[in-house]
Amino acid sequence: MSQPILTLAGRQKERLQMIETALKDQAPKTYRDLKLRGKLQEFLENHENAMMESYDQQAIAEREKALSTRNTNPNPAPELDAALHRVWEETLAAWLEFTDPEGSSVATT
């Protein structure tokens, strides 16, 4: 069984970079505003923490389902592996989507 690589604790730097790139590409006004106000790193870290908490909750549920005594599969590892990868892909799809607010403008102060 293999856990999605980017979910490992030592991969936080890559996750932060992934979030920053998505924000910069999809919501450039928000990105610039956060950067100008010195709040970008705080935003990235908070977003990454919430994203990983969301993933962890879903992953725990999948593990419990796969390891449940009601699961009659004698080898749940491949099923669990696929479920964890699916959960990670769903997490990325949900948490790496950004939009600039309507009528937003970048603060210049």
N, C-alpha and C positions, 0 to 999 in steps of 0.2 A: 504494500500500500504506500502510495506517495502523496504527500501533502503538496498542494500548489506552492512552488518555490517562493513566490513573493509574499506568502502569508507568514513566513518564518520571521521571528523577532529580529534577526540580524539583517533583514532586508528593508528596514524602515526608510533608509536613505533613498532607496529606489522607489518606494511607494510615494514618498514626499515629492520626488522629482516627477513622477507620473502625474500626481495631482497638480503640481505647479504647471506642467506643460498643458494639461487639459484646460486649466483655468485660463492660462495665457492665450490659448488658441480659441477657446469658446466664449470667453467673457473678458476681452482685453481691457475694457473700461474698468471693470471691477478689479482686475489684476493690477492695473496701473494705480488705481486709487489705494488699494491695500499697500502697495509698494511705497507710494509717496507718503502715506501716513505711518510707515514703519510697522505695519500690522501683518505683512505678508507671511512671515515665518510662523507667527502665532496662529493665523488662519489655517495654514497648511498642517501644522501639528494637531490642531483641534479637529480638523476634517479627517485627517488620517486616523486619529484615535477613535472617532465616531464610526468611521468606515470599518476599522478592524473589530470594534465591539459588535457591530452589526454582523460581520462575517462570523465571528466567534459564536454568537448566539445561534445562528443558522447551522453552523458546523456541528455544534453540540447536539442539536436536534437530529441531524442526520446520523451522527454517531450512535445516539441512543436508539434510533429507529433500526439501524443496521445490526446493532448488538442486542436488540430486544429478543427475549425468549420467544416472541411471536414470529420472529423472522425464521422461516424454515430453511433458508439457504445455508448449507453446511459450510460454505466459504464466502462470507459476506465481504471480504476485502475488495474484490474488484468492483462490487456494487457501491461500497462506501467510497472508494477512490473516485469513481465517476461522479458520485453525488457531491463530494467535496470540490471537485473541479467545476461542476455546474454551479454550485453556490458561489464560488469565487468569481466566475464569469458574471453571474447575476449581480454580485456586489459591485464589481467594476462598472457594469452598465449603469447601475443606480447612482453610484457615488462619484463617477467621473463625468457627470453631465452638469454643465454650468451655463447660465445665461446672464447677460447684463440686464439689470432692471430697465424697464421702459423709461425713456427720457433721462437716463442717467448721464451725469457729466463727471468728469474727473476733477477733483479738487486741486487747485493750484497753490494752496497755501501750505 
